[in-house]
């Protein structure tokens, strides 16, 4: 029902206006009916003539003269086109209504100049008023189109940012795969299998606007497994999930960037005391995501330069997907780095 009203709101607005207009005319007829000698049938005919000529002038202007003016922007041409039929219709209306008014108690009024002025002013006022509705409707349609174009641009930008994640992830994982192949690790085959599963998720599932949080968590677990293979399980990694994650949806690949950066800049099996903690905590549709990692001394000054693209990407995606519904906190301490994302999911 609401969609029907939305689609036909302009038509309903015009119908409402003419219902009010006709109600006022019927009120006048009822008022004059109480006077002696008033002919009800003539009153209806008089009001019908008034309505027909007013309606004709209003919509000649609405559908013909105003569109031409808006197209050519020539005021004098518009005034000439408008005034000629306006004068003709007013004259015809006055003549017909004078014929209908003959013999009525107020017949002398319809032959006065005051009556002609009244007809001109009222007809002009109604014509201008309904014409202004066209400007209002055009303005609302223009604003709606602007919002639609803006949404299309944002959607295209979001898809572009999402597409950037794929080569970013692939570049990191191929580096890991190269390292394992170079060292002739027995885990190379397993890494390729894990990578195949993750790429399947990225290509076929992450193109949707939202994905189940459980699938995103599974994707992160696969990524952690790859990293653990590369690090020969020498770095302690703690990944905890609290709360109910079923039937919760999230923008795809939002969480992985922080995890990638933690492994890229925070751990190595050659550094003593390296560690990573990952936590996802759900409370209703409220999600708290925290990634903490140790710091590699050689990487302390290079984090921003090497991970800037990924972080800028995810920040922009958060702005587009969850405007006003997230908080991002970063703690860059001497011996550790942590990122906390507080986000309201749908």
C-alpha positions as CSV (number, residue, x, y, z in Angstrom):
1,X,0.0,0.0,0.0
2,X,2.8,2.4,0.9
3,X,4.6,1.7,-2.4
4,X,1.4,2.4,-4.3
5,X,1.0,5.8,-2.5
6,X,4.7,6.6,-3.1
7,X,4.4,5.9,-6.9
8,X,1.2,7.9,-7.3
9,X,1.9,10.7,-4.8
10,X,1.8,13.4,-7.6
11,X,-1.6,12.2,-8.9
12,X,-3.0,12.0,-5.3
13,X,-1.8,15.6,-4.6
14,X,-3.6,16.9,-7.7
15,X,-6.8,14.9,-6.8
16,X,-6.7,16.3,-3.2
17,X,-6.4,19.9,-4.6
18,X,-9.4,19.5,-6.9
19,X,-11.5,17.8,-4.2
20,X,-10.9,20.8,-2.0
21,X,-11.8,23.1,-4.9
22,X,-15.0,21.3,-5.7
23,X,-16.0,21.2,-2.0
24,X,-15.7,24.9,-1.8
25,X,-17.9,25.3,-4.9
26,X,-20.6,23.0,-3.4
27,X,-20.5,25.0,-0.2
28,X,-21.3,28.1,-2.2
29,X,-24.1,26.4,-4.1
30,X,-25.6,25.2,-0.8
31,X,-25.3,28.7,0.6
32,X,-27.0,30.4,-2.3
33,X,-29.7,27.7,-2.4
34,X,-31.1,29.2,0.8
35,X,-32.0,32.4,-1.1
36,X,-35.4,32.8,-2.7
37,X,-35.5,32.1,-6.4
38,X,-32.2,30.2,-6.6
39,X,-32.2,27.5,-9.2
40,X,-30.3,24.4,-8.1
41,X,-29.7,23.1,-11.6
42,X,-28.4,26.4,-12.8
43,X,-26.1,26.5,-9.8
44,X,-24.6,23.2,-10.7
45,X,-24.3,24.1,-14.4
46,X,-22.6,27.4,-13.3
47,X,-20.1,25.6,-11.1
48,X,-19.5,23.0,-13.8
49,X,-18.6,25.7,-16.4
50,X,-16.3,27.3,-13.8
51,X,-14.5,24.0,-13.1
52,X,-14.1,23.0,-16.8
53,X,-12.6,26.3,-17.9
54,X,-10.4,26.5,-14.9
55,X,-9.2,22.9,-15.3
56,X,-8.5,23.4,-19.0
57,X,-6.4,26.5,-18.3
58,X,-4.5,24.9,-15.4
59,X,-3.4,21.8,-17.4
60,X,-2.7,23.6,-20.6
61,X,-0.2,25.5,-18.6
62,X,1.0,22.5,-16.6
63,X,1.5,20.1,-19.5
64,X,2.2,22.4,-22.4
65,X,3.4,25.9,-21.6
66,X,5.5,25.3,-18.6
67,X,7.5,22.4,-20.1
68,X,8.2,24.6,-23.2
69,X,9.4,27.4,-20.9
70,X,11.6,25.0,-18.9
71,X,13.1,23.7,-22.1
72,X,13.7,27.0,-23.9
73,X,14.0,29.4,-20.9
74,X,12.3,32.2,-23.0
75,X,10.0,34.2,-20.7
76,X,8.4,36.4,-23.4
77,X,7.5,33.4,-25.5
78,X,6.0,31.7,-22.5
79,X,3.9,34.8,-21.6
80,X,2.5,35.1,-25.2
81,X,1.7,31.4,-25.3
82,X,0.0,31.6,-21.9
83,X,-1.9,34.8,-22.2
84,X,-3.7,34.1,-25.6
85,X,-5.5,31.0,-24.5
86,X,-6.0,32.4,-21.0
87,X,-7.9,35.5,-22.4
88,X,-9.9,33.3,-24.8
89,X,-11.0,30.9,-22.1
90,X,-11.8,33.7,-19.6
91,X,-14.0,35.4,-22.2
92,X,-15.8,32.2,-23.1
93,X,-16.4,31.4,-19.5
94,X,-17.8,34.9,-18.7
95,X,-20.2,34.7,-21.7
96,X,-21.5,31.3,-20.8
97,X,-21.9,32.1,-17.1
98,X,-23.7,35.3,-17.9
99,X,-26.2,33.3,-20.0
100,X,-26.7,30.9,-17.1
101,X,-27.1,33.7,-14.6
102,X,-29.8,35.6,-16.5
103,X,-32.9,35.9,-14.3
104,X,-31.1,35.0,-11.1
105,X,-31.1,37.3,-8.1
106,X,-27.4,38.2,-8.6
107,X,-27.5,38.5,-12.4
108,X,-26.4,42.1,-12.4
109,X,-23.1,41.1,-10.6
110,X,-22.1,38.8,-13.4
111,X,-22.3,41.8,-15.9
112,X,-20.0,44.0,-13.7
113,X,-16.3,44.6,-14.2
114,X,-15.7,43.3,-10.6
115,X,-16.9,39.9,-11.7
116,X,-14.5,39.8,-14.7
117,X,-11.6,40.9,-12.3
118,X,-12.6,38.1,-9.9
119,X,-12.6,35.5,-12.6
120,X,-9.2,36.6,-13.9
121,X,-7.6,36.7,-10.5
122,X,-9.0,33.4,-9.2
123,X,-8.2,31.5,-12.5
124,X,-4.7,33.0,-12.6
125,X,-4.1,32.1,-8.9
126,X,-5.2,28.5,-9.3
127,X,-3.1,28.2,-12.5
128,X,0.0,29.5,-10.9
129,X,-0.5,27.4,-7.7
130,X,-0.8,24.1,-9.7
131,X,2.1,25.2,-11.8
132,X,4.2,25.6,-8.7
133,X,3.4,22.0,-7.8
134,X,5.2,21.0,-11.0
135,X,8.3,22.9,-9.9
136,X,8.1,21.2,-6.5
137,X,7.6,17.8,-8.0
138,X,10.5,18.4,-10.5
139,X,12.7,19.5,-7.6
140,X,11.9,16.4,-5.5
141,X,12.5,14.1,-8.5
142,X,15.9,15.9,-9.1
143,X,16.9,15.4,-5.5
144,X,15.8,11.7,-5.7
145,X,17.9,11.3,-8.9
146,X,20.9,13.0,-7.2
147,X,20.6,10.6,-4.3
148,X,20.3,7.7,-6.7
149,X,23.4,8.8,-8.6
150,X,25.3,9.3,-5.4
151,X,24.2,5.8,-4.2
152,X,25.3,4.3,-7.5
153,X,28.7,6.0,-7.2
154,X,29.1,4.8,-3.6
155,X,28.1,1.3,-4.7
156,X,30.7,1.4,-7.5
157,X,33.3,2.7,-5.1
158,X,32.5,0.0,-2.6
159,X,32.9,-2.7,-5.3
160,X,36.2,-1.2,-6.4
161,X,37.5,-1.2,-2.8
162,X,36.3,-4.8,-2.3
163,X,38.0,-5.8,-5.5
164,X,41.2,-4.2,-4.3
165,X,41.3,-6.7,-1.4
166,X,41.6,-9.7,-3.6
167,X,45.0,-8.8,-5.1
168,X,46.1,-7.4,-1.7
169,X,45.4,-10.8,-0.1
170,X,46.7,-12.8,-3.0
171,X,50.0,-10.9,-3.0
172,X,50.5,-11.6,0.8
173,X,49.5,-15.3,0.4
174,X,51.7,-15.9,-2.7
175,X,54.6,-14.4,-0.7
176,X,53.9,-17.1,2.0
177,X,53.6,-19.8,-0.7
178,X,56.9,-18.7,-2.3
179,X,58.6,-18.9,1.1
180,X,57.3,-22.5,1.7
181,X,58.2,-23.6,-1.9
182,X,61.6,-22.1,-1.6
183,X,62.2,-23.9,1.7
184,X,60.8,-27.1,0.2
185,X,58.2,-27.4,3.0
186,X,56.0,-30.4,3.1
187,X,53.1,-28.0,3.9
188,X,53.1,-26.5,0.4
189,X,50.3,-28.7,-0.9
190,X,48.1,-28.0,2.1
191,X,48.7,-24.2,1.6
192,X,47.6,-24.5,-2.0
193,X,44.4,-26.3,-0.9
194,X,43.7,-23.7,1.8
195,X,44.3,-20.9,-0.7
196,X,41.9,-22.6,-3.1
197,X,39.1,-22.6,-0.5
198,X,39.7,-19.0,0.4
199,X,39.8,-17.8,-3.2
200,X,36.5,-19.7,-3.8
201,X,34.9,-17.7,-0.9
202,X,36.4,-14.4,-2.2
203,X,35.2,-14.9,-5.8
204,X,31.8,-16.5,-5.3
205,X,30.5,-15.3,-1.9
206,X,32.2,-12.0,-1.0
207,X,30.6,-10.2,-4.0
208,X,27.3,-10.0,-2.0
209,X,26.6,-6.9,0.1
210,X,26.5,-8.9,3.3
211,X,27.7,-12.4,4.2
212,X,27.1,-14.6,7.3
213,X,29.5,-13.8,10.0
214,X,30.2,-17.5,10.4
215,X,31.5,-17.7,6.9
216,X,33.8,-14.7,7.5
217,X,35.1,-16.4,10.7
218,X,35.8,-19.6,8.7
219,X,37.7,-17.5,6.2
220,X,39.8,-15.9,8.9
221,X,40.5,-19.4,10.5
222,X,41.7,-20.6,7.1
223,X,44.0,-17.6,6.8
224,X,45.4,-18.2,10.3
225,X,46.0,-21.8,9.4
226,X,48.1,-20.7,6.4
227,X,50.1,-18.4,8.6
228,X,50.7,-21.1,11.2
229,X,52.0,-23.4,8.5
230,X,54.4,-20.7,7.3
231,X,55.6,-20.0,10.9
232,X,55.9,-23.7,11.6
233,X,53.5,-23.3,14.6
234,X,56.3,-21.5,16.5
235,X,54.3,-18.3,17.2
236,X,51.4,-18.5,19.8
237,X,48.2,-17.4,18.2
238,X,45.0,-17.2,20.2
239,X,41.7,-16.8,18.3
240,X,38.5,-16.7,20.4
241,X,34.9,-16.2,19.4
242,X,32.3,-15.3,22.1
243,X,28.6,-14.9,21.8
244,X,26.0,-16.0,19.2
245,X,27.3,-15.7,15.7
246,X,24.5,-17.5,13.9
247,X,22.0,-15.4,11.8
248,X,24.4,-12.4,11.9
249,X,25.5,-10.8,8.7
250,X,28.5,-8.5,8.0
251,X,30.0,-6.7,5.0
252,X,32.5,-9.3,3.5
253,X,36.2,-9.0,4.1
254,X,35.9,-6.2,6.6
255,X,37.8,-8.0,9.4
256,X,40.6,-9.7,7.4
257,X,42.8,-6.6,6.8
258,X,43.6,-6.0,10.5
259,X,44.5,-9.7,10.8
260,X,46.7,-9.6,7.7
261,X,48.6,-6.6,9.1
262,X,49.1,-8.3,12.4
263,X,50.9,-11.2,10.7
264,X,52.7,-9.1,8.2
265,X,54.1,-6.6,10.7
266,X,53.8,-8.2,14.1
267,X,55.3,-11.8,14.0
268,X,58.1,-13.8,12.6
269,X,59.5,-17.2,13.7
270,X,62.9,-15.5,14.0
271,X,61.7,-13.1,16.7
272,X,61.5,-14.1,20.3
273,X,58.3,-13.4,22.2
274,X,56.2,-12.9,19.1
275,X,52.4,-13.4,19.6
276,X,49.0,-12.6,18.2
277,X,45.6,-12.4,20.0
278,X,42.3,-12.2,18.0
279,X,38.9,-11.8,19.6
280,X,35.4,-11.6,18.3
281,X,32.7,-10.9,20.8
282,X,29.0,-10.7,19.9
283,X,26.3,-9.2,22.0
284,X,23.1,-9.2,20.0
285,X,23.9,-7.4,16.8
286,X,26.8,-5.6,18.5
287,X,30.2,-6.9,17.5
288,X,33.5,-6.2,19.2
289,X,36.6,-7.2,17.2
290,X,40.1,-6.9,18.6
291,X,43.5,-7.8,17.1
292,X,46.6,-7.4,19.2
293,X,50.1,-8.4,18.1
294,X,53.7,-8.0,19.2
295,X,56.0,-5.8,17.2
296,X,59.0,-6.7,15.1
297,X,61.7,-4.1,15.8
298,X,62.5,-3.8,12.1
299,X,58.9,-3.3,11.2
300,X,58.1,-0.5,13.7
301,X,58.8,2.3,11.3
302,X,57.5,0.6,8.2
303,X,53.9,-0.4,9.2
304,X,52.2,2.8,7.9
305,X,54.0,2.7,4.6
306,X,53.5,-0.9,3.8
307,X,50.0,-1.4,5.1
308,X,48.6,2.0,4.3
309,X,46.6,0.9,1.3
310,X,44.9,-1.9,3.1
311,X,44.0,0.2,6.2
312,X,42.7,3.1,4.0
313,X,40.6,0.6,2.1
314,X,38.9,-0.9,5.1
315,X,38.3,2.5,6.7
316,X,36.6,3.7,3.6
317,X,34.5,0.5,3.4
318,X,33.4,1.0,7.0
319,X,32.3,4.6,6.1
320,X,30.3,3.3,3.2
321,X,28.8,0.2,4.8
322,X,28.3,1.3,8.4
323,X,28.2,5.1,8.5
324,X,27.9,6.2,12.1
325,X,27.6,2.6,13.3
326,X,31.2,1.8,14.1
327,X,34.2,3.0,16.2
328,X,37.8,2.2,15.3
329,X,40.5,2.5,18.0
330,X,44.3,2.0,17.3
331,X,46.9,1.6,20.1
332,X,50.4,1.8,18.7
333,X,52.6,1.1,21.8
334,X,56.3,0.5,22.0
335,X,56.1,-3.3,22.3
336,X,52.7,-4.1,20.8
337,X,50.0,-2.9,18.3
338,X,46.3,-3.3,18.7
339,X,43.2,-2.5,16.7
340,X,39.7,-2.5,18.2
341,X,36.6,-2.3,16.0
342,X,33.3,-1.7,17.7
343,X,30.5,-2.2,15.1
344,X,26.8,-2.6,15.0
345,X,25.8,-5.3,12.5
346,X,22.4,-5.8,10.8
